[in-house]
Amino acid sequence: MKDEHVHKIEISAKTIVFVVVFLILLQAVWVVRELLFSFVIAFIIMSAFNPVVTWFERWRIPRVVSTLIVFALTISGIVFLFAWLLPPVVKETTVLFKNFPNYLKDINLGNDVKLSENLFSQYGSSVTTGAFDFVKSTFSNIIFLISTIFFSFYFLIEEHVIRRLLMKFFDKKNAGAIAEIFDKAELRMRAWLWGQLILMLAIGLVTYIGLTVLGVRYALPLAVFAGLLEIVPILGPTISAVPAFIVTASQNMFSGLSVVALYFVIQQIENQILVPVVMRRAVGLNPIVTLTALIIGGKLGGILGLLLAIPITLCVETVINEMANLRLREDNEMAAK
């Protein structure tokens, strides 16, 4: 006997239209993802430099001039750093990559088992090629760089550009509430960027000192590599230890294990001391959320998506939490009435 109670699933025209529009928007976002990355980077730069520009304004320097001063000082500092650090790093890195297959070949793991030279030729070369392709594409993509600098400059000059933009689409109350959410996201982005730069510098410096004390060759490029990978949480510190281990273990296994112990101690100092002190205003992401964000960012945006995965996740988390708190306050106000 057939069941007479058949449940029919009805889909309204409004739902169909919503799904179609949502998919079109997703496609549009995917097409202009580089532009969105440019906006995100510009927003982070604006968040970091805004207090400095405001400090110059207190000395009655116009905001445009203050912004020009900040950008000029930043660019000059970057140029000086590259001019001072880049030549020895490039020189030692070139020699390191040239001799890296030999280091792999010389590592003895016991029982006559050796790491194959093909390991580097198959995987290491592809990673190296990908890294250099990324650097090349970054510097060759003039439009992306110029647009990012322009957006950053504009955001800094127009101090309350987001608030004024929201006023055009929302009433005063809602625009003020949303602007407050953006202000808190800005504070978190600022804390993340400056904290991340401090961590990268500290880890790079401590790694260089430790490798130098242990007498490890190519201490400078290995330390720079460790500092740069600090921007990728959880995975970065582990990956940075691999080339240092290979270089030292090719001489003897005790040296290799000493380097592993050094990186382990540095990571513990970072996790127990540096991160809680430096990143206390920006951290708090669950490790599972962090890894998920890194994987999604890497899949969607490559290396650039990987680098921006954490700040974007922090921003989204801030928006969601503040919206939930705003809704809770409104419910409490309604209940009080």
Buried (B, 14 or more C-beta within 10 A) or exposed (E): EEEEEEEEEEEEEEEEEEEEEEEEEEEEEEEEBBBBBBBBBBBBBBBBBBEBBEEBBEEEBEBEEBBBBBBEEBEEEEEEEEEEEEEEBEEBBEEBBEBBBEBBBBBBEEEEEEBEBEEBEEEBEEEBEEEEEEEEEEEEEEEBBEBBBEBBBEBBBBBEEBBEEBBEEBEEEEBEBBBEBBBBBBBBBBBBBBBBBBBBEBBBEBBBBBBEEBEBBBBBBBBBBBBBBBBBBEBBBEBBBEBBBBBBBBBEBEBBEBBBEBBEEBBEBBEEEBBEEBBEEBBEBEEEEBBBBBEBBBEBBBBBBBBBBBBBBBBEBBBEEBEEEBEEEEEEEEEEE
